[in-house]
Amino acid sequence: MTRSATHGYPIVVSDLTVEYPAHGASAAHVAVHGVNLRLAPGEVLGLLGSAGSGTSTLAKVLSGVAFESSGPGGEVRPVITGGEALVLGTPLRGVNRRRLNELRFHVGYLAQDAAANLPPDRTISEIIGEPILERDHRYNRKALTTRVATMVDAVRLPLSMLEKYPYELSGGQRQRVALARALVLGPKLLIADQPTAGIDLTVRDAVAQLVNELRDGHTFSAIVITHDLPVLRRVADRLAVLDRGELVAIGTMDEVFHDPSHPYVKALAGALDDGHAVIDELKPEPPA
């Protein structure tokens, strides 16, 4: 892969294979197999896939989260075993700690369970500001306060929320706090895993509007994993569909769903034709 072929693309994935190593009684498992895709500057790519399709694994790899040290629970981390992924020019296969820390500064990651895992003993202000202080504990407190307030406003939460704790907020409010935290460093790239799951229509619209506003200057790109079709229609330039770890379709929404041949994509198109707003846990049709 030459530099000229990848220059300017926030993400370039080439024949990428990702595996979870064997652990305990569990055998090794290939979660992503031979995937190729590119994300252009200013582009939002919607990513669709059923449970076990590899979408969340791909999100963890591209955000760099997959390469952080295992937590106290001993979570098994995915490993790149084939191909390569370049994120903001950084090769992820064998990435060292210093390069990973630099990369994570520029990549916002919203985990699927982020809203449910906000620290219960910290205020909303402390939670949102934490990524800044992790990188510079001497950061000017007045500037920090201003930045946190700006992010709270950007995700359509009142400033009165700043001194509250997560248990005092609704699920939709916690989701917006998690999004504000992911964006507080002003990343060039956002990778959001199910950002609108479990929140009401008004909040979904606010999230979609925020993503569109962020990329107005064409310096912000995103991968958004969601089954929420109205959100995808509003924010995604293209869709990529994964099934059992393989990329089975990519293109605009019209291109992907027009005369689909793959069983899972056909099931998605059928649900769309039936008027479903949220497509969740669809299974491919069994082979004839």
Contacts in CASP RR format, 6 or more apart in sequence:
PFRMAT RR
TARGET T0000
AUTHOR 0000-0000-0000
METHOD contacts of the structure
MODEL  1
MTRSATHGYPIVVSDLTVEYPAHGASAAHVAVHGVNLRLAPGEVLGLLGS
AGSGTSTLAKVLSGVAFESSGPGGEVRPVITGGEALVLGTPLRGVNRRRL
NELRFHVGYLAQDAAANLPPDRTISEIIGEPILERDHRYNRKALTTRVAT
MVDAVRLPLSMLEKYPYELSGGQRQRVALARALVLGPKLLIADQPTAGID
LTVRDAVAQLVNELRDGHTFSAIVITHDLPVLRRVADRLAVLDRGELVAI
GTMDEVFHDPSHPYVKALAGALDDGHAVIDELKPEPPA
1 12 0 8 1.000
1 14 0 8 1.000
1 84 0 8 1.000
1 86 0 8 1.000
5 12 0 8 1.000
6 12 0 8 1.000
6 86 0 8 1.000
6 89 0 8 1.000
8 41 0 8 1.000
9 38 0 8 1.000
9 39 0 8 1.000
9 40 0 8 1.000
9 41 0 8 1.000
9 86 0 8 1.000
10 39 0 8 1.000
10 40 0 8 1.000
10 41 0 8 1.000
10 42 0 8 1.000
10 87 0 8 1.000
10 88 0 8 1.000
10 188 0 8 1.000
10 189 0 8 1.000
10 221 0 8 1.000
11 37 0 8 1.000
11 38 0 8 1.000
11 39 0 8 1.000
11 62 0 8 1.000
11 85 0 8 1.000
11 86 0 8 1.000
11 87 0 8 1.000
11 189 0 8 1.000
11 221 0 8 1.000
11 223 0 8 1.000
12 38 0 8 1.000
12 39 0 8 1.000
12 85 0 8 1.000
12 86 0 8 1.000
12 89 0 8 1.000
13 35 0 8 1.000
13 36 0 8 1.000
13 37 0 8 1.000
13 38 0 8 1.000
13 62 0 8 1.000
13 84 0 8 1.000
13 85 0 8 1.000
13 86 0 8 1.000
14 36 0 8 1.000
14 83 0 8 1.000
14 84 0 8 1.000
14 85 0 8 1.000
14 86 0 8 1.000
15 34 0 8 1.000
15 35 0 8 1.000
15 36 0 8 1.000
15 82 0 8 1.000
15 83 0 8 1.000
15 84 0 8 1.000
16 32 0 8 1.000
16 34 0 8 1.000
16 35 0 8 1.000
16 36 0 8 1.000
16 61 0 8 1.000
16 80 0 8 1.000
16 82 0 8 1.000
16 83 0 8 1.000
16 84 0 8 1.000
16 85 0 8 1.000
17 30 0 8 1.000
17 32 0 8 1.000
17 33 0 8 1.000
17 34 0 8 1.000
17 35 0 8 1.000
17 80 0 8 1.000
17 81 0 8 1.000
17 82 0 8 1.000
17 83 0 8 1.000
18 30 0 8 1.000
18 31 0 8 1.000
18 32 0 8 1.000
18 57 0 8 1.000
18 58 0 8 1.000
18 61 0 8 1.000
18 66 0 8 1.000
18 78 0 8 1.000
18 79 0 8 1.000
18 80 0 8 1.000
18 81 0 8 1.000
19 28 0 8 1.000
19 29 0 8 1.000
19 30 0 8 1.000
19 31 0 8 1.000
19 78 0 8 1.000
19 79 0 8 1.000
19 81 0 8 1.000
20 28 0 8 1.000
20 29 0 8 1.000
20 31 0 8 1.000
20 57 0 8 1.000
20 76 0 8 1.000
20 77 0 8 1.000
20 78 0 8 1.000
20 79 0 8 1.000
21 28 0 8 1.000
21 76 0 8 1.000
21 79 0 8 1.000
22 28 0 8 1.000
23 76 0 8 1.000
30 81 0 8 1.000
30 245 0 8 1.000
31 52 0 8 1.000
31 54 0 8 1.000
31 57 0 8 1.000
31 78 0 8 1.000
31 245 0 8 1.000
32 54 0 8 1.000
32 57 0 8 1.000
32 58 0 8 1.000
32 61 0 8 1.000
32 78 0 8 1.000
32 242 0 8 1.000
32 245 0 8 1.000
33 245 0 8 1.000
33 246 0 8 1.000
34 82 0 8 1.000
34 83 0 8 1.000
34 246 0 8 1.000
34 247 0 8 1.000
35 58 0 8 1.000
35 242 0 8 1.000
35 245 0 8 1.000
35 246 0 8 1.000
35 247 0 8 1.000
36 247 0 8 1.000
37 45 0 8 1.000
37 240 0 8 1.000
37 247 0 8 1.000
37 250 0 8 1.000
39 45 0 8 1.000
39 189 0 8 1.000
39 221 0 8 1.000
39 223 0 8 1.000
40 221 0 8 1.000
40 237 0 8 1.000
41 218 0 8 1.000
41 219 0 8 1.000
41 221 0 8 1.000
42 215 0 8 1.000
42 217 0 8 1.000
42 218 0 8 1.000
42 219 0 8 1.000
42 220 0 8 1.000
42 221 0 8 1.000
43 221 0 8 1.000
43 222 0 8 1.000
43 237 0 8 1.000
43 238 0 8 1.000
44 211 0 8 1.000
44 215 0 8 1.000
44 221 0 8 1.000
44 222 0 8 1.000
44 223 0 8 1.000
44 224 0 8 1.000
44 235 0 8 1.000
44 236 0 8 1.000
44 237 0 8 1.000
45 222 0 8 1.000
45 223 0 8 1.000
45 224 0 8 1.000
45 236 0 8 1.000
45 237 0 8 1.000
45 238 0 8 1.000
45 239 0 8 1.000
45 240 0 8 1.000
46 223 0 8 1.000
46 224 0 8 1.000
46 225 0 8 1.000
46 226 0 8 1.000
46 232 0 8 1.000
46 235 0 8 1.000
46 236 0 8 1.000
46 238 0 8 1.000
46 239 0 8 1.000
46 240 0 8 1.000
47 55 0 8 1.000
47 58 0 8 1.000
47 59 0 8 1.000
47 223 0 8 1.000
47 224 0 8 1.000
47 225 0 8 1.000
47 226 0 8 1.000
47 239 0 8 1.000
47 240 0 8 1.000
47 241 0 8 1.000
47 242 0 8 1.000
48 55 0 8 1.000
48 225 0 8 1.000
48 226 0 8 1.000
48 227 0 8 1.000
48 232 0 8 1.000
48 239 0 8 1.000
48 240 0 8 1.000
48 241 0 8 1.000
48 242 0 8 1.000
48 268 0 8 1.000
48 279 0 8 1.000
49 55 0 8 1.000
49 225 0 8 1.000
49 227 0 8 1.000
49 241 0 8 1.000
49 242 0 8 1.000
49 243 0 8 1.000
49 264 0 8 1.000
50 243 0 8 1.000
50 264 0 8 1.000
50 281 0 8 1.000
50 282 0 8 1.000
50 283 0 8 1.000
50 284 0 8 1.000
51 281 0 8 1.000
52 244 0 8 1.000
52 245 0 8 1.000
53 242 0 8 1.000
53 243 0 8 1.000
53 244 0 8 1.000
53 245 0 8 1.000
54 242 0 8 1.000
54 245 0 8 1.000
55 193 0 8 1.000
55 225 0 8 1.000
55 242 0 8 1.000
56 112 0 8 1.000
56 193 0 8 1.000
56 225 0 8 1.000
57 66 0 8 1.000
57 78 0 8 1.000
58 242 0 8 1.000
59 65 0 8 1.000
59 109 0 8 1.000
59 191 0 8 1.000
59 193 0 8 1.000
59 223 0 8 1.000
59 225 0 8 1.000
60 66 0 8 1.000
60 78 0 8 1.000
61 67 0 8 1.000
61 78 0 8 1.000
61 80 0 8 1.000
61 85 0 8 1.000
61 92 0 8 1.000
62 85 0 8 1.000
62 87 0 8 1.000
62 92 0 8 1.000
62 107 0 8 1.000
62 191 0 8 1.000
62 223 0 8 1.000
63 104 0 8 1.000
63 107 0 8 1.000
63 108 0 8 1.000
63 109 0 8 1.000
63 191 0 8 1.000
64 87 0 8 1.000
64 92 0 8 1.000
64 95 0 8 1.000
64 100 0 8 1.000
64 103 0 8 1.000
64 104 0 8 1.000
64 107 0 8 1.000
64 109 0 8 1.000
65 109 0 8 1.000
65 111 0 8 1.000
66 77 0 8 1.000
66 78 0 8 1.000
67 77 0 8 1.000
67 92 0 8 1.000
67 94 0 8 1.000
67 95 0 8 1.000
67 100 0 8 1.000
68 77 0 8 1.000
68 100 0 8 1.000
70 76 0 8 1.000
70 77 0 8 1.000
80 92 0 8 1.000
80 93 0 8 1.000
80 94 0 8 1.000
82 93 0 8 1.000
83 93 0 8 1.000
84 91 0 8 1.000
84 92 0 8 1.000
84 93 0 8 1.000
85 91 0 8 1.000
85 92 0 8 1.000
85 93 0 8 1.000
86 92 0 8 1.000
87 103 0 8 1.000
87 107 0 8 1.000
87 189 0 8 1.000
88 103 0 8 1.000
88 106 0 8 1.000
88 107 0 8 1.000
88 188 0 8 1.000
88 189 0 8 1.000
90 99 0 8 1.000
90 102 0 8 1.000
90 103 0 8 1.000
95 103 0 8 1.000
105 135 0 8 1.000
105 185 0 8 1.000
105 187 0 8 1.000
106 185 0 8 1.000
106 187 0 8 1.000
106 188 0 8 1.000
106 189 0 8 1.000
107 187 0 8 1.000
107 188 0 8 1.000
107 189 0 8 1.000
107 190 0 8 1.000
107 191 0 8 1.000
108 182 0 8 1.000
108 183 0 8 1.000
108 185 0 8 1.000
108 187 0 8 1.000
108 189 0 8 1.000
108 190 0 8 1.000
108 191 0 8 1.000
109 182 0 8 1.000
109 190 0 8 1.000
109 191 0 8 1.000
109 192 0 8 1.000
110 178 0 8 1.000
110 179 0 8 1.000
110 182 0 8 1.000
110 190 0 8 1.000
110 191 0 8 1.000
110 192 0 8 1.000
110 193 0 8 1.000
110 195 0 8 1.000
111 117 0 8 1.000
111 178 0 8 1.000
111 193 0 8 1.000
112 193 0 8 1.000
112 194 0 8 1.000
112 197 0 8 1.000
112 225 0 8 1.000
114 175 0 8 1.000
114 178 0 8 1.000
114 181 0 8 1.000
114 182 0 8 1.000
115 171 0 8 1.000
115 172 0 8 1.000
115 174 0 8 1.000
115 175 0 8 1.000
115 177 0 8 1.000
115 178 0 8 1.000
116 174 0 8 1.000
118 127 0 8 1.000
118 166 0 8 1.000
118 174 0 8 1.000
118 177 0 8 1.000
118 178 0 8 1.000
119 126 0 8 1.000
119 127 0 8 1.000
119 166 0 8 1.000
120 165 0 8 1.000
120 166 0 8 1.000
120 167 0 8 1.000
121 165 0 8 1.000
122 130 0 8 1.000
122 165 0 8 1.000
123 162 0 8 1.000
123 163 0 8 1.000
123 164 0 8 1.000
123 165 0 8 1.000
124 152 0 8 1.000
124 157 0 8 1.000
124 161 0 8 1.000
124 162 0 8 1.000
124 163 0 8 1.000
124 164 0 8 1.000
124 165 0 8 1.000
124 166 0 8 1.000
124 169 0 8 1.000
124 177 0 8 1.000
125 145 0 8 1.000
125 148 0 8 1.000
125 162 0 8 1.000
125 163 0 8 1.000
127 166 0 8 1.000
127 177 0 8 1.000
127 181 0 8 1.000
128 148 0 8 1.000
128 151 0 8 1.000
128 152 0 8 1.000
128 177 0 8 1.000
128 180 0 8 1.000
128 181 0 8 1.000
128 184 0 8 1.000
129 144 0 8 1.000
129 147 0 8 1.000
129 148 0 8 1.000
129 181 0 8 1.000
129 184 0 8 1.000
130 181 0 8 1.000
131 181 0 8 1.000
131 184 0 8 1.000
131 185 0 8 1.000
132 139 0 8 1.000
132 144 0 8 1.000
132 147 0 8 1.000
132 184 0 8 1.000
132 185 0 8 1.000
133 139 0 8 1.000
133 144 0 8 1.000
135 185 0 8 1.000
147 184 0 8 1.000
148 162 0 8 1.000
148 180 0 8 1.000
148 184 0 8 1.000
149 159 0 8 1.000
149 162 0 8 1.000
151 180 0 8 1.000
151 181 0 8 1.000
151 183 0 8 1.000
151 184 0 8 1.000
152 158 0 8 1.000
152 159 0 8 1.000
152 161 0 8 1.000
152 162 0 8 1.000
152 180 0 8 1.000
153 159 0 8 1.000
154 180 0 8 1.000
154 183 0 8 1.000
154 210 0 8 1.000
154 213 0 8 1.000
155 176 0 8 1.000
155 177 0 8 1.000
155 179 0 8 1.000
155 180 0 8 1.000
155 206 0 8 1.000
155 207 0 8 1.000
155 210 0 8 1.000
156 176 0 8 1.000
156 203 0 8 1.000
156 206 0 8 1.000
156 210 0 8 1.000
157 173 0 8 1.000
157 176 0 8 1.000
157 177 0 8 1.000
157 180 0 8 1.000
161 169 0 8 1.000
161 173 0 8 1.000
161 177 0 8 1.000
166 174 0 8 1.000
166 177 0 8 1.000
169 177 0 8 1.000
171 198 0 8 1.000
171 199 0 8 1.000
172 198 0 8 1.000
172 199 0 8 1.000
172 200 0 8 1.000
172 203 0 8 1.000
175 195 0 8 1.000
175 196 0 8 1.000
175 197 0 8 1.000
175 198 0 8 1.000
175 199 0 8 1.000
175 203 0 8 1.000
175 207 0 8 1.000
176 203 0 8 1.000
176 206 0 8 1.000
176 207 0 8 1.000
179 192 0 8 1.000
179 195 0 8 1.000
179 207 0 8 1.000
179 210 0 8 1.000
182 190 0 8 1.000
182 192 0 8 1.000
183 190 0 8 1.000
183 214 0 8 1.000
187 220 0 8 1.000
188 219 0 8 1.000
188 220 0 8 1.000
188 221 0 8 1.000
189 220 0 8 1.000
189 221 0 8 1.000
189 222 0 8 1.000
189 223 0 8 1.000
190 211 0 8 1.000
190 214 0 8 1.000
190 220 0 8 1.000
190 221 0 8 1.000
190 222 0 8 1.000
190 223 0 8 1.000
190 224 0 8 1.000
191 222 0 8 1.000
191 223 0 8 1.000
192 222 0 8 1.000
192 223 0 8 1.000
192 224 0 8 1.000
192 225 0 8 1.000
192 226 0 8 1.000
193 225 0 8 1.000
194 225 0 8 1.000
194 226 0 8 1.000
194 227 0 8 1.000
195 207 0 8 1.000
195 224 0 8 1.000
195 226 0 8 1.000
196 203 0 8 1.000
196 204 0 8 1.000
196 207 0 8 1.000
196 208 0 8 1.000
196 226 0 8 1.000
196 228 0 8 1.000
196 231 0 8 1.000
197 226 0 8 1.000
197 228 0 8 1.000
199 207 0 8 1.000
204 228 0 8 1.000
204 230 0 8 1.000
204 231 0 8 1.000
207 231 0 8 1.000
208 230 0 8 1.000
208 231 0 8 1.000
208 234 0 8 1.000
208 235 0 8 1.000
209 234 0 8 1.000
211 222 0 8 1.000
211 224 0 8 1.000
211 235 0 8 1.000
212 234 0 8 1.000
212 235 0 8 1.000
214 220 0 8 1.000
214 222 0 8 1.000
215 221 0 8 1.000
215 222 0 8 1.000
222 235 0 8 1.000
224 231 0 8 1.000
224 232 0 8 1.000
224 235 0 8 1.000
224 236 0 8 1.000
226 232 0 8 1.000
227 278 0 8 1.000
227 279 0 8 1.000
227 280 0 8 1.000
228 277 0 8 1.000
228 278 0 8 1.000
229 272 0 8 1.000
229 276 0 8 1.000
229 277 0 8 1.000
229 278 0 8 1.000
229 279 0 8 1.000
230 277 0 8 1.000
232 239 0 8 1.000
232 253 0 8 1.000
233 253 0 8 1.000
236 253 0 8 1.000
237 252 0 8 1.000
238 250 0 8 1.000
238 251 0 8 1.000
238 252 0 8 1.000
239 249 0 8 1.000
239 250 0 8 1.000
239 251 0 8 1.000
239 252 0 8 1.000
239 253 0 8 1.000
239 256 0 8 1.000
240 247 0 8 1.000
240 249 0 8 1.000
240 250 0 8 1.000
240 251 0 8 1.000
241 247 0 8 1.000
241 248 0 8 1.000
241 249 0 8 1.000
241 250 0 8 1.000
241 256 0 8 1.000
241 262 0 8 1.000
241 264 0 8 1.000
241 265 0 8 1.000
241 268 0 8 1.000
242 248 0 8 1.000
243 262 0 8 1.000
243 264 0 8 1.000
243 265 0 8 1.000
243 284 0 8 1.000
248 262 0 8 1.000
248 264 0 8 1.000
248 265 0 8 1.000
249 256 0 8 1.000
249 260 0 8 1.000
249 262 0 8 1.000
249 265 0 8 1.000
250 256 0 8 1.000
256 265 0 8 1.000
257 265 0 8 1.000
257 268 0 8 1.000
257 269 0 8 1.000
257 272 0 8 1.000
260 266 0 8 1.000
260 268 0 8 1.000
260 269 0 8 1.000
262 284 0 8 1.000
263 284 0 8 1.000
263 285 0 8 1.000
263 286 0 8 1.000
263 287 0 8 1.000
264 282 0 8 1.000
264 283 0 8 1.000
264 284 0 8 1.000
266 284 0 8 1.000
266 285 0 8 1.000
267 282 0 8 1.000
267 283 0 8 1.000
267 284 0 8 1.000
267 285 0 8 1.000
268 279 0 8 1.000
268 282 0 8 1.000
271 279 0 8 1.000
271 282 0 8 1.000
272 279 0 8 1.000
END
